[in-house]
């Protein structure tokens, strides 16, 4: 695909993403598209320090700059803007709505072409290739399509072409894989390994111990599988509570750091999780999943993977009928058994 505005020389491109894990994962689609447009481009990814653990698993940028996420954001960003000023041909704000702070940051970077969503305000004038934000658009298309509309003349088609991708680097696999595989030996069989997590900072997206127990045991009556209950160290008691109440083969696996967690996740055959960062990670690792949604727009934030199934309630996932969840989970696990999806 050729962009009619594509210059002939190589490009230094900056992508700025200062939001949550899901936003950073979807920024990967922008980087892929930039690489497609400018194969010899050098891409610098500016990301928050709170998200830096994800960076080793993204592969479509050349270097990263870690920005502080605490304190006065504008004051904290000022020295970084000066340090990298005049180094970029294109700078893109990977955000689906206008941001005064990031528009100022783009202006201070002084890239030849500064791209971001803007409104009819003073800081919008700092972005020389701004895209006027339409507040009626969010919720009518996927977030990736909103990002692609910043730089693509055909955002819907482009969003279909480029899906976020995560990879486990060899250095991380070599460090953690043997340990994870050793942990899984007591529970690994020819049946699918199903991943769930009891660490979720959105209570409305967490099914709860009783909810998981009911659904898992009802599904197990119809299809065999084993359960891995992932958790942060501080949630180990909740994970153990669930494991000890299940008649399904299950194992609690606390992970000490994010890299170890990613290696564990990549060993799974399927996921059964509430919407959030793990959902997007699983989709980007091409792991089949059943995702539970509440309050978050499915249109905007559905996992971009054809093997993802979604069930939802507009208030709380605990209000979704358990029979509905059980049927969706059973169907997914039966598909994995019959088609060897992963």
C-alpha positions in Angstrom: 0.0 0.0 0.0 1.4 3.4 -0.9 0.6 6.7 0.8 0.3 9.6 -1.7 2.1 11.8 0.8 4.9 9.3 1.3 8.3 11.0 0.9 11.1 9.2 -0.9 13.7 9.4 1.9 14.0 7.2 4.9 12.2 8.3 8.1 12.9 8.8 11.7 9.5 8.2 13.3 8.4 8.8 16.9 5.3 7.0 18.4 4.1 8.3 21.7 1.9 6.1 23.8 1.3 7.1 27.5 -1.7 4.9 28.5 -2.4 1.4 29.8 -1.1 -2.0 28.6 -3.9 -2.4 26.1 -3.2 1.0 24.5 0.5 0.2 24.2 -0.3 -3.2 22.6 -2.5 -1.5 20.0 0.2 1.1 19.3 2.0 -1.9 17.8 -0.4 -1.7 14.9 0.7 1.9 14.2 4.3 0.8 14.2 3.6 -2.1 11.9 1.8 0.2 9.5 4.6 2.7 9.6 7.1 -0.1 8.8 4.9 -1.1 5.9 4.8 2.4 4.5 8.5 3.1 5.2 10.4 -0.2 5.3 13.7 1.5 6.2 12.3 3.8 8.9 13.7 3.9 12.4 10.9 4.0 14.9 11.4 5.3 18.4 8.7 4.4 20.9 8.0 6.7 23.8 6.3 4.8 26.6 5.5 5.3 30.3 7.8 3.7 32.9 4.7 1.9 34.3 4.5 0.0 31.0 8.2 -0.7 30.3 7.9 -4.3 31.2 5.9 -4.9 28.1 8.5 -3.4 25.7 10.7 -6.6 25.3 7.6 -8.4 23.8 7.0 -5.8 21.1 9.2 -6.1 18.1 8.2 -3.3 15.6 10.3 -0.5 16.9 14.1 0.3 16.9 14.6 2.0 20.2 12.5 3.1 23.2 12.4 6.1 25.5 10.9 5.6 28.9 8.9 8.5 30.2 8.1 9.2 33.9 4.4 8.6 34.7 4.2 10.4 38.1 4.3 14.0 39.1 3.5 16.9 36.8 3.5 15.2 33.4 4.3 18.3 31.4 7.2 19.4 33.6 8.5 15.8 33.6 8.3 15.5 29.8 10.0 18.8 29.1 13.6 17.6 29.3 12.8 14.5 27.1 11.3 16.8 24.5 14.4 18.9 24.4 16.8 15.9 24.4 15.0 14.5 21.3 14.1 17.7 19.6 14.5 18.0 15.9 15.3 14.3 15.5 12.1 13.1 13.8 10.5 13.4 10.5 7.2 12.2 11.8 5.8 12.1 15.4 2.5 10.4 16.1 0.5 10.5 19.3 -1.0 7.1 19.7 -4.2 8.2 21.5 -7.8 8.2 20.3 -8.6 11.7 21.6 -6.9 15.0 22.0 -4.4 15.5 24.8 -3.1 18.9 25.8 0.1 17.5 27.4 0.9 15.3 24.4 0.2 18.0 21.9 2.7 20.2 23.8 5.2 17.4 23.8 4.8 16.9 20.1 5.3 20.6 19.6 8.5 20.6 21.7 9.8 17.6 19.8 9.5 19.7 16.7 9.1 16.8 14.3 8.6 18.0 10.7 5.2 16.3 10.7 3.3 16.2 14.0 0.2 14.0 14.0 -2.5 13.7 16.7 -6.2 14.2 17.3 -7.0 17.8 18.0 -9.9 19.9 19.1 -10.8 23.5 18.5 -8.5 24.9 21.1 -5.1 26.5 21.5 -3.0 23.4 21.9 -4.6 21.9 18.7 -2.8 24.6 16.8 0.5 23.2 17.9 0.0 20.0 15.8 0.7 20.9 12.2 -0.9 17.7 10.8 -3.7 17.4 13.3 -6.9 15.2 12.8 -10.0 16.9 14.1 -11.5 14.8 16.8 -15.1 13.8 16.3 -16.7 12.9 19.7 -19.4 10.8 18.0 -16.8 8.3 16.7 -15.6 6.5 19.9 -17.7 3.5 20.5 -18.6 3.1 16.8 -15.4 1.4 15.7 -12.4 -0.4 17.2 -9.7 1.6 18.9 -7.2 0.4 16.3 -9.3 1.9 13.5 -9.3 5.2 15.4 -5.5 5.1 15.5 -5.2 4.2 11.9 -7.4 7.2 11.0 -4.5 9.4 12.0 -2.3 8.2 9.2 -4.2 5.9 6.8 -6.6 7.1 4.1 -8.5 3.8 4.6 -8.5 3.2 8.4 -11.0 0.3 8.4 -9.1 -1.7 5.8 -5.8 -0.9 7.4 -7.0 -1.9 10.8 -8.1 -5.3 9.4 -4.6 -5.8 7.9 -2.6 -5.1 11.0 -3.2 -6.9 14.3 -1.1 -6.4 17.4 1.6 -9.1 17.9 3.6 -10.0 20.9 6.6 -12.4 20.9 8.6 -14.0 23.7 12.3 -13.1 23.2 14.7 -16.0 23.4 16.6 -14.3 26.2 13.4 -14.3 28.4 12.3 -17.8 27.2 15.8 -19.2 28.1 15.5 -17.7 31.6 12.0 -18.7 32.6 10.6 -21.4 30.3 12.3 -24.4 32.0 11.0 -23.3 35.4 7.5 -22.8 34.2 7.4 -26.1 32.4 8.7 -27.8 35.6 5.9 -26.2 37.6 3.3 -27.4 35.0 4.4 -31.0 35.0 1.9 -32.2 37.7 -1.0 -30.8 35.8 0.0 -31.1 32.2 -1.9 -33.8 30.2 -3.2 -34.1 26.7 -6.2 -32.0 27.8 -6.2 -28.2 27.3 -4.5 -26.0 29.9 -7.0 -23.2 30.7 -5.6 -20.0 32.1 -7.5 -17.8 34.6 -6.3 -14.9 36.7 -7.6 -13.8 40.1 -5.6 -10.6 40.0 -7.9 -8.0 38.4 -8.1 -4.3 39.4 -11.6 -4.1 38.0 -14.0 -5.8 40.3 -16.8 -5.6 37.7 -14.7 -7.6 35.3 -13.8 -10.3 37.9 -16.2 -13.3 38.1 -15.2 -14.1 41.7 -14.2 -17.4 43.3 -17.7 -18.7 43.5 -18.5 -17.7 39.9 -15.4 -19.3 38.6 -16.0 -22.5 40.6 -19.5 -22.9 39.3 -18.6 -22.3 35.6 -15.5 -24.4 35.7 -17.1 -27.4 37.3 -20.1 -27.3 35.0 -17.9 -27.1 32.0 -15.7 -29.9 33.3 -18.7 -32.3 33.2 -18.8 -31.8 29.4 -15.1 -31.5 28.4 -11.8 -32.4 30.2 -9.3 -29.7 30.9 -6.9 -28.5 33.6 -6.8 -25.0 35.1 -3.9 -22.7 35.8 -4.8 -20.0 38.3 -2.5 -17.1 37.8 -2.0 -14.4 40.4 0.2 -11.7 41.7 2.1 -12.7 44.9 -0.3 -10.6 47.0 -3.3 -12.6 45.6 -1.9 -16.0 46.3 -4.5 -16.7 49.1 -7.4 -16.0 46.7 -5.8 -18.3 44.1 -5.3 -21.1 46.6 -8.9 -20.7 47.9 -10.2 -21.3 44.3 -7.9 -24.2 43.7 -8.8 -26.0 46.9 -12.5 -25.7 46.3 -12.4 -27.0 42.7 -12.9 -30.6 41.7 -11.3 -29.7 38.4 -7.5 -30.4 38.1 -6.1 -27.0 39.1 -2.8 -25.4 40.1 -2.2 -21.9 41.5 0.9 -20.3 39.9 2.1 -16.9 41.4 4.6 -15.2 39.1 7.4 -13.1 40.5 7.6 -10.7 37.6 6.0 -9.7 34.3 8.5 -11.6 32.1 7.8 -14.9 34.0 4.0 -14.2 33.7 4.3 -13.8 29.9 6.2 -17.1 29.6 3.4 -18.8 31.6 0.7 -17.2 29.6 2.3 -18.3 26.3 2.3 -21.9 27.5 -1.5 -21.9 27.8 -4.0 -23.5 25.4 -6.8 -21.1 26.3 -7.8 -18.2 28.5 -10.9 -17.5 30.5 -10.6 -13.9 31.8 -12.2 -10.6 32.4 -11.5 -7.8 29.9 -8.3 -5.9 30.5 -4.7 -6.0 29.7 -4.3 -9.8 29.9 -7.1 -10.2 27.4 -5.2 -8.1 24.9 -1.9 -9.9 25.6 -3.6 -13.3 25.0 -5.0 -12.1 21.7 -1.7 -10.8 20.6 -0.1 -14.2 21.5 -2.8 -15.9 19.4 -4.2 -17.8 22.4 -7.9 -18.7 22.2 -9.9 -17.0 24.9 -13.3 -16.4 26.5 -13.4 -12.8 27.6 -16.0 -11.4 30.0 -16.9 -7.7 29.4 -18.7 -5.2 31.6 -18.9 -1.4 31.2 -16.2 -1.4 28.5 -17.2 -1.0 24.9 -16.9 -4.3 23.0 -16.9 -2.4 19.7 -13.9 -0.3 20.8 -11.9 -2.9 22.8 -12.7 -6.4 21.7 -9.6 -8.6 21.5 -8.3 -8.7 17.9 -8.2 -12.5 17.5 -10.5 -14.7 15.5 -10.4 -17.3 18.3 -11.8 -14.9 20.9 -15.3 -15.3 22.3 -17.0 -12.6 24.3 -19.9 -12.6 26.7 -21.0 -9.5 28.5 -23.2 -7.6 30.9 -23.4 -3.8 30.8 -22.9 -3.5 34.6 -20.9 -6.5 36.0 -19.7 -9.8 34.7 -21.0 -11.5 37.8 -24.5 -10.7 36.4 -23.9 -12.8 33.2 -26.0 -16.0 33.5 -23.6 -18.8 34.5 -25.2 -21.1 31.9 -24.3 -18.6 29.2 -20.7 -18.5 30.3 -20.5 -22.3 30.7 -21.8 -22.9 27.2 -19.3 -20.5 25.7 -16.4 -22.0 27.7 -17.4 -25.5 26.8 -17.7 -24.7 23.1 -14.2 -23.1 23.1 -12.6 -26.0 24.8 -14.3 -28.5 22.5 -13.0 -26.5 19.5 -9.5 -26.7 20.9 -9.7 -30.4 21.3 -11.1 -31.0 17.9 -9.2 -28.5 15.8 -6.0 -28.1 17.9 -6.3 -24.3 17.6 -3.1 -23.5 19.4 
